[in-house]
């Protein structure tokens, strides 16, 4: 069983819709949570990171963490065609020297 | 642009061969991480170096090795290559050992024929 599970999609939404992405993890020892965006044939780009349960907002992006359920989410408001990419969740433990566990990535397609 | 550079961008080689991938971290970053991304395995952590010393190992094969040099650039050596080693190899860097925010380079696409 993988330590972090993520639906690979693809997830297709119309422009302007809210994109909802999520991951589940199995080990409560994970303490920090990130979302990366990866365009085709490019390196992952950090979008959001958080340490605590609750919501964190940055522009059109909101990251949500529920440690009790071991569930993390990313919401993208007012989605644009330029948001079409693969979104990867990543989780880590403070005592593991930055060794991140990545989800499989969800491919998102925003159609004009 | 993350500030992390990787060379070469593309590499085509044959089974049994050896290749070296190079990574230059962001200015000031002491930690370098190597990842492999394939279609069936996703993004897998391979190894981390901090200021020249190995700090963490992940799913790295014995045929693979890495090092970080005094100028902080890093090289990943892949030997006795197999078809299944074809993948994207990413380098990431961060400014501290265990610092969570990792910045990724553009990757090296390796094709083993």
Interface residues (C-beta under 8 A of the other chain):
Chain A: X32 X34 X36 X41 X42 X43 X44 X45 X46 X49 X88 X92 X94 X96 X97 X98 X99 X100 X101 X102 X103 X104 X105
Chain B: X2 X4 X31 X33 X42 X43 X44 X45 X48 X50 X55 X56 X58 X90 X92 X94 X97 X98 X99 X100 X101 X102 X103 X104 X105 X106 X107 X109
